[in-house]
């Protein structure tokens, strides 16, 4: 494919500038359309990135018909991801879908099935996998530098107040968003599962809504994860931290190594001690850490480059639709275990965030 990919963005809200910046930086992409239910959001984004002349739409189906994009990024409210993605696939468009890929396993499975049928590439936008700190840790684990991994710990200790939830009525609702784990914590949950490189056997969890009576879903989730080969995971996610975001961290404890990555978006190596490499910790901290201005980090740019290469080379993206399903499945397993008060075995066949409506009411 020698010509540029015709690219369209559906959803011009909070995360949209990161997508447009990544698309503009990628020389193989032509920004062909912007779409949002509120035209003024498209207009503001077009002005911010000097996109005069780019068609603006409030109806994504009209956009698909008129513009025929071959790469679409879906960055709407979470509850609409699956329906929009499936319509794009039927129009033979490759996809980048913001997290979560869907709110039900049935929809995630349908996206995977239809993408194969129409021979399009689907990327789940878990951009933190491309952080320098994360790629260094993943490489070390895959090269057996840590030996057997005893356990991993993912913490997201953030603050979200009433103003945040009032900005968009879909936030914190079971049918359109889910709670802290599905929205704020799913990136770190994805990393914990991906870094383990093991099948999950069982999940046991507690969730609660402690400080946000105006939302439906949880603002605290605590879970234990049992992996196949004697490895365990601990997940703690909350939006209750006073008075502002505190930290997002990921720790790995193995027989020959200990590592902790933190910062705004697990973008900074704080500890990295591996047998035989004790003298290199300062070098690793210095060369594999980044300082982004916000929690979204720098991962969208390399993710976009990978997706373009995947389309051109007819391969799956490094973060494919199955990766998005895996992260979704773990969040839903946590919800199910907490609701039923019992350990939940994986894999799950059917489960959706909407199954837990009235969970705390």
MOGIFEN-V87775 format. One record per pair of residues at least 24 apart in sequence whose ideal C-beta (glycine too) atoms are under 10 Angstrom apart, sorted by the first residue. I is the first residue (numbers start at 0). J is the second residue. Records with the same first field share a line. If there is no record, write none. Layout:
I->J ; J
This chain:
0->27 ; 69 ; 307 ; 310 ; 311 ; 312 ; 313
1->27 ; 311
2->27 ; 29 ; 69
3->27 ; 28 ; 29 ; 30 ; 31 ; 69 ; 70 ; 307
4->28 ; 29 ; 30 ; 31 ; 68 ; 69 ; 70 ; 92 ; 93 ; 306 ; 307 ; 310 ; 311
5->29 ; 30 ; 31 ; 32 ; 66 ; 67 ; 68 ; 69 ; 70 ; 71 ; 92
6->30 ; 31 ; 32 ; 33 ; 66 ; 68 ; 69 ; 70 ; 71 ; 72 ; 92 ; 93 ; 95 ; 303 ; 307
7->31 ; 32 ; 33 ; 34 ; 53 ; 54 ; 56 ; 59 ; 62 ; 63 ; 66 ; 67 ; 68 ; 69 ; 70 ; 71 ; 72 ; 73 ; 87 ; 92
8->32 ; 33 ; 34 ; 35 ; 41 ; 44 ; 53 ; 59 ; 62 ; 68 ; 70 ; 71 ; 72 ; 73 ; 74 ; 75 ; 95
9->33 ; 34 ; 35 ; 36 ; 56 ; 59 ; 62 ; 63 ; 68 ; 71 ; 72 ; 73 ; 74 ; 75 ; 79 ; 80 ; 83 ; 84 ; 86 ; 87 ; 94 ; 97
10->34 ; 35 ; 36 ; 40 ; 41 ; 59 ; 72 ; 73 ; 74 ; 75 ; 76 ; 79 ; 80 ; 83 ; 97
11->35 ; 36 ; 37 ; 38 ; 39 ; 40 ; 41 ; 42 ; 43 ; 44 ; 45 ; 47 ; 55 ; 74 ; 75
12->36 ; 37 ; 40 ; 44 ; 74 ; 75 ; 76 ; 97 ; 166 ; 167
13->74 ; 163 ; 166 ; 167 ; 293 ; 295
14->72 ; 74 ; 97 ; 98 ; 124 ; 126 ; 295 ; 299
15->40 ; 41 ; 43 ; 44 ; 47 ; 48 ; 72 ; 74 ; 75 ; 97
16->43 ; 44 ; 47 ; 48 ; 293 ; 295 ; 299
17->72 ; 74 ; 97 ; 124 ; 126 ; 293 ; 295 ; 296 ; 297 ; 298 ; 299 ; 300 ; 302 ; 303
18->44 ; 72 ; 73 ; 74 ; 95 ; 97 ; 124 ; 126 ; 295 ; 299 ; 302 ; 303
19->44 ; 45 ; 47 ; 48 ; 50 ; 53 ; 72 ; 74 ; 299
20->47 ; 48 ; 299 ; 300 ; 303
21->72 ; 95 ; 126 ; 297 ; 298 ; 299 ; 300 ; 301 ; 302 ; 303 ; 304 ; 306
22->48 ; 70 ; 72 ; 95 ; 299 ; 300 ; 303 ; 307
23->48 ; 49 ; 50 ; 300 ; 303
24->299 ; 300 ; 303 ; 304
25->70 ; 300 ; 301 ; 303 ; 304 ; 306 ; 307 ; 308
26->304 ; 307
27->70 ; 303 ; 304 ; 307 ; 308 ; 310 ; 311
28->70 ; 303 ; 304 ; 306 ; 307
29->53 ; 68 ; 70
30->68
31->62 ; 65 ; 66 ; 67 ; 68 ; 69 ; 70 ; 71
32->56 ; 59 ; 61 ; 62 ; 63 ; 65 ; 66 ; 67 ; 68 ; 71
33->62
34->58 ; 59 ; 60 ; 61 ; 62 ; 63 ; 66 ; 68 ; 71 ; 73 ; 75 ; 83
35->59 ; 74 ; 75
36->75 ; 76 ; 79
59->83 ; 86 ; 87
60->86 ; 87 ; 90
62->87 ; 90
63->87 ; 89 ; 90 ; 91 ; 92
64->90
66->90 ; 92
67->91 ; 92
68->92 ; 93
69->93 ; 119 ; 310
70->94 ; 95 ; 119 ; 120 ; 122 ; 303 ; 306 ; 307 ; 310
71->95 ; 96 ; 119
72->96 ; 97 ; 122 ; 124 ; 299 ; 303 ; 306
73->97 ; 100 ; 121 ; 124
74->98 ; 124
75->169 ; 175
76->167 ; 168 ; 169 ; 170 ; 172 ; 175 ; 176
77->101 ; 102 ; 169 ; 170 ; 172 ; 174 ; 175 ; 176 ; 177 ; 181 ; 182 ; 185 ; 352
78->102 ; 103 ; 169 ; 172 ; 173 ; 174 ; 175 ; 176 ; 177 ; 352 ; 353
79->169 ; 175
80->106 ; 107 ; 110 ; 123 ; 323
81->105 ; 106 ; 107 ; 109 ; 110
82->106
84->109 ; 110 ; 113 ; 114 ; 121 ; 320
85->109 ; 110 ; 112 ; 113 ; 114
87->113 ; 114 ; 117 ; 119 ; 121
88->112 ; 113 ; 114 ; 115 ; 116 ; 117 ; 118 ; 119 ; 121
89->113 ; 116 ; 117 ; 119
90->117 ; 119
91->117 ; 118 ; 119
92->117 ; 119 ; 120 ; 121
93->117 ; 118 ; 119 ; 120 ; 121 ; 122 ; 306 ; 307 ; 309 ; 310 ; 316
94->119 ; 120 ; 121 ; 122 ; 123 ; 124 ; 306 ; 316 ; 320
95->120 ; 121 ; 122 ; 123 ; 124 ; 126 ; 299 ; 302 ; 303 ; 306 ; 316 ; 318
96->121 ; 122 ; 123 ; 124 ; 320 ; 323
97->123 ; 124 ; 125 ; 126 ; 323
98->123 ; 124 ; 125 ; 126 ; 127 ; 181 ; 182 ; 185 ; 186 ; 188 ; 189 ; 318 ; 323 ; 326 ; 327 ; 330
99->123 ; 124 ; 125 ; 176 ; 177 ; 180 ; 181 ; 182 ; 185 ; 188 ; 189 ; 323 ; 324 ; 326 ; 327 ; 330 ; 331 ; 352
100->124 ; 125 ; 185 ; 319 ; 320 ; 321 ; 322 ; 323 ; 324 ; 325 ; 326 ; 327
101->320 ; 323 ; 324 ; 327 ; 351 ; 352
102->173 ; 174 ; 175 ; 176 ; 177 ; 181 ; 327 ; 330 ; 331 ; 350 ; 351 ; 352 ; 353 ; 354
103->327 ; 331 ; 349 ; 350 ; 351 ; 352 ; 353 ; 354
104->324 ; 327 ; 328 ; 331 ; 332 ; 346 ; 347 ; 348 ; 349 ; 350 ; 351
105->348 ; 349 ; 350 ; 351
106->324 ; 327 ; 351
107->320 ; 321 ; 323 ; 324 ; 325 ; 326 ; 327 ; 328 ; 331 ; 351
108->320 ; 321 ; 324 ; 348 ; 349
110->320 ; 321 ; 323 ; 324
111->319 ; 320 ; 321 ; 323 ; 324
112->320
113->320
114->315 ; 319 ; 320
115->320
118->313
119->310
120->306 ; 307 ; 309 ; 310 ; 311 ; 312 ; 313 ; 314 ; 315 ; 316 ; 319 ; 320
121->306 ; 309 ; 315 ; 316 ; 318 ; 319 ; 320 ; 321 ; 322 ; 323
122->302 ; 303 ; 305 ; 306 ; 309 ; 310 ; 315 ; 316 ; 317 ; 318 ; 319 ; 320 ; 322 ; 323
123->185 ; 189 ; 302 ; 316 ; 318 ; 319 ; 320 ; 321 ; 322 ; 323 ; 324 ; 325 ; 326 ; 327
124->186 ; 298 ; 299 ; 302 ; 303 ; 306 ; 318 ; 323
125->185 ; 186 ; 187 ; 188 ; 189 ; 190 ; 193 ; 298 ; 302 ; 317 ; 318 ; 322 ; 323 ; 325 ; 326
126->186 ; 264 ; 295 ; 296 ; 297 ; 298 ; 299 ; 300 ; 301 ; 302 ; 303 ; 318
127->186 ; 187 ; 189 ; 190 ; 193 ; 247 ; 249 ; 260 ; 264 ; 265 ; 266 ; 294 ; 295 ; 296 ; 297 ; 298 ; 302 ; 318
128->186 ; 189 ; 190 ; 193 ; 194 ; 265 ; 298 ; 301 ; 302 ; 305 ; 317 ; 318 ; 322
129->296 ; 297 ; 298 ; 299 ; 300 ; 301 ; 302 ; 303 ; 304 ; 305 ; 317 ; 318
130->186 ; 190 ; 260 ; 262 ; 264 ; 265 ; 266 ; 267 ; 268 ; 287 ; 288 ; 289 ; 291 ; 296 ; 297 ; 298 ; 301
131->260 ; 266 ; 267 ; 268 ; 286 ; 287 ; 288 ; 289 ; 296 ; 297 ; 298 ; 301
132->249 ; 258 ; 259 ; 260 ; 261 ; 262 ; 264 ; 265 ; 266 ; 267 ; 268 ; 269 ; 271 ; 283 ; 284 ; 287 ; 288 ; 289 ; 296
133->190 ; 193 ; 194 ; 249 ; 260 ; 264 ; 265 ; 266 ; 268 ; 287 ; 296 ; 298
134->287 ; 298 ; 301
135->258 ; 260 ; 268 ; 271 ; 283 ; 286 ; 287 ; 288
136->190 ; 194 ; 249 ; 251 ; 256 ; 258 ; 259 ; 260 ; 265 ; 268 ; 271 ; 283 ; 287
137->190 ; 193 ; 194 ; 196 ; 251
138->287
139->194 ; 251 ; 253 ; 256 ; 258 ; 271 ; 273 ; 276 ; 283
140->193 ; 194 ; 195 ; 196 ; 251 ; 253 ; 256 ; 258
141->194 ; 196
143->253 ; 255 ; 256
144->253 ; 255 ; 256 ; 258 ; 271 ; 273 ; 274 ; 275 ; 276
145->194 ; 251 ; 252 ; 253 ; 254 ; 255 ; 256 ; 257 ; 258 ; 273 ; 274
146->253 ; 254 ; 255 ; 256 ; 273 ; 274
147->228 ; 229 ; 230 ; 253 ; 254 ; 255
148->194 ; 195 ; 196 ; 197 ; 226 ; 228 ; 229 ; 230 ; 231 ; 232 ; 251 ; 252 ; 253 ; 254 ; 256
149->229 ; 230 ; 231 ; 251 ; 252 ; 253 ; 254 ; 257
150->191 ; 195 ; 223 ; 224 ; 226 ; 229 ; 230 ; 231 ; 232 ; 233 ; 250 ; 251 ; 252 ; 253
151->190 ; 191 ; 192 ; 194 ; 195 ; 224 ; 226 ; 230 ; 231 ; 232 ; 233 ; 234 ; 249 ; 250 ; 251 ; 252 ; 253 ; 258
152->187 ; 191 ; 231 ; 232 ; 233 ; 234 ; 235 ; 248 ; 249 ; 250 ; 251 ; 252 ; 259
153->184 ; 186 ; 187 ; 188 ; 189 ; 190 ; 191 ; 192 ; 194 ; 222 ; 224 ; 232 ; 233 ; 234 ; 235 ; 236 ; 247 ; 248 ; 249 ; 250 ; 265
154->184 ; 187 ; 233 ; 234 ; 235 ; 236 ; 237 ; 245 ; 246 ; 247 ; 248 ; 249 ; 250 ; 261 ; 265
155->179 ; 180 ; 183 ; 184 ; 185 ; 186 ; 187 ; 188 ; 220 ; 234 ; 235 ; 236 ; 237 ; 238 ; 240 ; 244 ; 245 ; 246 ; 247 ; 248 ; 249 ; 265 ; 294
156->183 ; 184 ; 235 ; 236 ; 237 ; 238 ; 239 ; 240 ; 244 ; 245 ; 246 ; 247 ; 248
157->183 ; 184 ; 218 ; 236 ; 237 ; 238 ; 239 ; 240 ; 243 ; 244 ; 245 ; 246 ; 247 ; 294
158->183 ; 210 ; 237 ; 238 ; 239 ; 240 ; 241 ; 242 ; 243 ; 244 ; 245
159->183 ; 210 ; 211 ; 214 ; 218 ; 237 ; 238 ; 239 ; 240 ; 244
160->210 ; 211 ; 238 ; 239 ; 242 ; 243
161->210 ; 211 ; 212 ; 213 ; 214
163->211 ; 214 ; 238
164->211 ; 213 ; 214 ; 238
165->213
170->214 ; 215 ; 216
171->208 ; 211 ; 213 ; 214 ; 215 ; 216 ; 217 ; 218 ; 238
172->214 ; 215 ; 216 ; 352 ; 353 ; 356
173->214 ; 215 ; 216 ; 217 ; 334 ; 351 ; 352 ; 353 ; 354 ; 355 ; 356 ; 357 ; 358 ; 359
174->215 ; 216 ; 351 ; 352 ; 353 ; 355 ; 356
175->215 ; 216 ; 352 ; 353
176->214 ; 215 ; 216 ; 352
177->215 ; 216 ; 217 ; 327 ; 330 ; 331 ; 334 ; 351 ; 352 ; 353 ; 355
178->206 ; 207 ; 208 ; 211 ; 214 ; 215 ; 216 ; 217 ; 218 ; 219 ; 220 ; 236 ; 237 ; 238 ; 330 ; 334 ; 352 ; 355 ; 358 ; 359
179->206 ; 208 ; 211 ; 214 ; 216 ; 217 ; 218 ; 219 ; 220 ; 236 ; 237 ; 238 ; 239
180->204 ; 206 ; 216 ; 217 ; 218 ; 219 ; 220 ; 221 ; 222 ; 234 ; 235 ; 236 ; 237 ; 238 ; 329 ; 330 ; 331 ; 333 ; 334 ; 337 ; 352
181->216 ; 217 ; 220 ; 236 ; 326 ; 327 ; 330 ; 331 ; 333 ; 334 ; 352
182->216 ; 236 ; 238 ; 330
183->218 ; 236 ; 237 ; 238 ; 244 ; 247 ; 294
184->220 ; 234 ; 235 ; 236 ; 237 ; 238 ; 247 ; 326 ; 330 ; 333
185->236 ; 323 ; 326 ; 327 ; 329 ; 330
186->247 ; 249 ; 264 ; 265 ; 294 ; 295 ; 296 ; 298 ; 326
187->234 ; 235 ; 236 ; 247 ; 248 ; 249 ; 260 ; 264 ; 265 ; 326
188->220 ; 222 ; 224 ; 232 ; 234 ; 236 ; 325 ; 326 ; 327 ; 329 ; 330 ; 333
189->318 ; 322 ; 323 ; 325 ; 326 ; 327 ; 329 ; 330
190->247 ; 249 ; 260 ; 265 ; 326
191->222 ; 224 ; 226 ; 232 ; 233 ; 234 ; 249 ; 250 ; 251 ; 326 ; 329
192->224 ; 226 ; 232 ; 234 ; 322 ; 325 ; 326 ; 328 ; 329
193->318 ; 322 ; 325 ; 326
194->232 ; 249 ; 251 ; 258
195->224 ; 226 ; 227 ; 228 ; 230 ; 231 ; 232 ; 251
196->226 ; 227 ; 228 ; 230
197->224 ; 225 ; 226 ; 227 ; 228 ; 229 ; 230 ; 232
198->226 ; 227 ; 228 ; 345 ; 346
199->224 ; 225 ; 226 ; 227 ; 230 ; 232 ; 325 ; 328 ; 329 ; 332 ; 343 ; 344 ; 345 ; 346 ; 347
200->224 ; 225 ; 226 ; 227 ; 228 ; 342 ; 344 ; 345 ; 346
201->225 ; 226 ; 332 ; 336 ; 342 ; 343 ; 344 ; 345
202->232 ; 234 ; 328 ; 329 ; 330 ; 331 ; 332 ; 333 ; 334 ; 335 ; 336 ; 337 ; 342 ; 343 ; 344 ; 345 ; 347
203->332 ; 333 ; 336 ; 337 ; 340 ; 341 ; 342 ; 343
204->234 ; 329 ; 330 ; 332 ; 333 ; 334 ; 335 ; 336 ; 337 ; 338 ; 339 ; 340 ; 342 ; 343
205->333 ; 336 ; 337 ; 340
206->236 ; 333 ; 334 ; 336 ; 337 ; 338 ; 355 ; 358 ; 359
207->237 ; 239 ; 337 ; 358 ; 359
208->239 ; 358 ; 359 ; 360
209->237 ; 238 ; 239 ; 359
210->237 ; 238 ; 239 ; 240 ; 241
211->238 ; 239 ; 359
212->359 ; 360
214->238 ; 359
215->352 ; 355 ; 356 ; 357 ; 358 ; 359 ; 360
216->334 ; 352 ; 355 ; 356 ; 358 ; 359
217->333 ; 334 ; 337 ; 355 ; 358 ; 359
218->359
220->330 ; 333 ; 334 ; 337
221->333 ; 337
222->329 ; 330 ; 332 ; 333 ; 334 ; 336 ; 337 ; 343
223->333 ; 336 ; 342
224->329 ; 332 ; 333 ; 345
225->342 ; 344 ; 345
232->329
234->329 ; 330 ; 333
236->330 ; 333
244->294
247->294
258->283
260->287 ; 288
261->288
262->288 ; 289 ; 290 ; 291 ; 294 ; 296
263->289 ; 290 ; 291 ; 292 ; 293 ; 294 ; 295 ; 296
264->289 ; 291 ; 293 ; 294 ; 295 ; 296 ; 297 ; 298
265->294 ; 296 ; 298
266->290 ; 291 ; 294 ; 296 ; 297 ; 298
267->291
327->351 ; 352
331->355
334->358
